[in-house]
Amino acid sequence: MRPYFRLTLRPILATSLIILALVEIVFLSEQFTGLMDRVLKTGGTGWDLVRLLLWEVPEILDLALPVALLVGVQSAVGRARTQGELVVLTAAGAPVGGLVRGVLLVGLLGGLLSFAIAGIIAPAASYAQRVALHALTVQHIRARISEPGESGSTFRAQGVDFVATGADDASPSLMVRRPADARPWRFAFAGEWEVTGPDEDGERGNFRLGQVTAFGDLPRLDGEMTEAQMNRMAAGSVDVGFDMDDILPVLDRTPRENERPVVPALQALMAGEVLEEATNPERIARIWARALLVPAAALLALMAVWGGSVRGVRAAALPLALLALVACDLVTRAWLGGIAAGPSLWAASGVVTLALLGLPLAALWRAGEALVRPGRG
């Protein structure tokens, strides 16, 4: 195995990393516009945009890993085969099985990486991104309600409208409009304002309004058909307390299903314990199937190299291997995802493992030295 490792490991890793980088660039380019728009709307910085993009990397990496490894193995082994280097190693006494074992080892390590990314790193990144987006939103709302913005800028939160004149106006003012049933006032105009708080618990804040003129509805008399009159109140300075939850969106810090690491749930499944209500065994099965796909991709790449020795199949060997990889991904994830937790899930996982790894290994064992001999024509 070591001679084949020394010959093919470096080109396999180099090609795979290049493919991963290209896929990351393509997918991040698609995400860039939407995230940049979100950051600009919330008054974020360039560093905020970079952080949001970095938290997209693990999910894309897990998606691209099987394809990158397939192309990397097929390219590196196929080149060594065409140049006759594999035949030289075989003639020197290195068994062909060493090549298969070496490629399988690389695939298994990639499968562990895939499981770690999908089961641990990606959930943590998804949670961190949600918290960061919430922080940007809160920061934006605080700025909108505490500082004069562009002339006529309007902000609405929890049924309360805030309309501010521009900061460059001669006499900036803030209008606050509350719902129709609000008491004792519905409308207020302030020549000066600031937001103090929140308190130590982060739950209560305070609007300090200066030069205030407030208006409220006078109650209608029984049977009165005319519109309600407005009651005008004036004050030099008014403190209006409010709940932060009424103005700022509340962050649910409980991790969602896709933000939970799967290791504790997997341990519970292996111990036969009852899973938590929020844990979905289908997600664990799909992550397991995706992890198995990585070593399967490495073996499919060897089969593509072997198929390349046939003149009529040479050009289609890699595309067929990619199609087979996509088909295996769809079928295994759909099948495992539809099986409930329990013994049936473990049995199905065993069948999938045997199908994804056992069948290609049997085919490569049958190929023998034909795997390393350069094709003719």
Helices and strands as residue ranges (DSSP letters): H 2-41, H 46-54, H 57-82, H 85-91, H 96-116, I 117-121, H 122-146, E 153-157, E 160-164, E 174-177, E 187-196, E 204-217, E 230-243, H 244-247, G 257-259, H 263-270, H 281-307, H 317-337, H 343-353, I 354-358, H 359-367, G 368-371
